[in-house]
Amino acid sequence: MTKKLAPPEFIRLAIQTLRTERFKGIHSVYSGFNEAFRVYYDGEDPIRVTTELAAQGAIALRPVRHGVMLYLPGEAPASVNRGEQALRKMGLL
């Protein structure tokens, strides 16, 4: 039996190998990450693990339709506060 990668290593490898040239991150569902994680870790919940790692700063998550985008630290796009952006356009901020 071979030794399994630790979840942070698995996620880093997944992001580096599953992302396309156009994007720095991977979609948790469409890339196949969630399913691969469950298979590799015998049914372990990828949402719980990625949320914990994001809280620790080991990865970055951005919510998107039907899942999240997973990024390596420092590679996620800056968060945009759409409310503030709208107020600036309106000249109220």
C-alpha positions in Angstrom: 0.0 0.0 0.0 1.4 3.4 -1.0 1.3 6.4 1.4 -1.4 8.9 0.5 -0.7 12.6 0.1 -1.8 14.9 2.9 -4.9 17.0 1.9 -2.9 20.3 1.4 -0.4 18.5 -0.9 -3.3 16.8 -2.8 -5.1 20.2 -3.3 -1.9 22.0 -4.4 -1.2 19.2 -6.9 -4.8 19.4 -8.1 -4.8 23.1 -8.6 -1.4 23.0 -10.5 -2.4 20.2 -12.8 -6.1 20.7 -13.4 -6.1 24.4 -14.1 -6.1 25.6 -17.7 -3.8 28.3 -19.2 -6.7 30.8 -19.0 -7.3 30.4 -15.2 -5.1 30.3 -12.1 -7.7 28.3 -10.1 -9.9 25.3 -10.6 -13.7 25.0 -10.2 -14.4 22.5 -7.4 -17.1 20.7 -9.4 -16.4 21.1 -13.1 -12.7 20.2 -12.8 -13.6 16.9 -11.2 -11.8 17.9 -8.0 -14.6 17.1 -5.5 -15.1 13.7 -7.0 -11.4 12.9 -7.2 -11.0 14.0 -3.5 -13.8 11.7 -2.4 -12.3 8.8 -4.3 -8.8 9.4 -3.1 -9.8 9.9 0.6 -12.5 7.2 0.8 -15.5 9.5 0.9 -14.0 12.3 2.9 -15.9 15.6 2.5 -13.8 18.0 0.3 -16.0 21.0 1.3 -15.1 20.6 5.0 -11.4 20.2 4.2 -11.0 23.0 1.7 -12.9 25.4 4.1 -10.6 24.5 6.9 -7.5 25.0 4.7 -8.8 28.3 3.5 -9.4 29.5 7.0 -5.7 28.6 7.7 -4.6 30.5 4.6 -3.2 27.4 2.9 -5.5 27.9 -0.1 -7.9 30.6 -1.3 -11.5 30.0 -2.2 -13.9 32.2 -4.2 -17.6 31.4 -4.4 -18.9 30.9 -8.0 -21.9 29.4 -9.5 -22.3 25.7 -8.6 -19.3 25.6 -6.3 -16.1 27.4 -5.5 -12.9 28.2 -7.3 -9.7 26.9 -5.5 -6.5 28.9 -5.8 -3.0 28.7 -4.4 -2.3 31.4 -1.8 -1.7 34.8 -3.4 -3.1 33.7 -6.8 -6.8 34.5 -6.2 -8.2 37.6 -7.9 -8.9 40.4 -5.5 -12.4 40.4 -4.0 -14.7 43.1 -5.4 -17.3 44.7 -3.2 -20.0 45.3 -5.7 -22.0 47.5 -3.4 -19.1 49.9 -2.9 -18.4 49.8 -6.7 -22.0 50.7 -7.4 -22.0 53.6 -4.9 -18.8 54.9 -6.5 -20.4 54.9 -9.9 -23.4 56.7 -8.5 -21.1 59.3 -7.0 -22.3 58.5 -3.4 -19.0 57.2 -2.1 
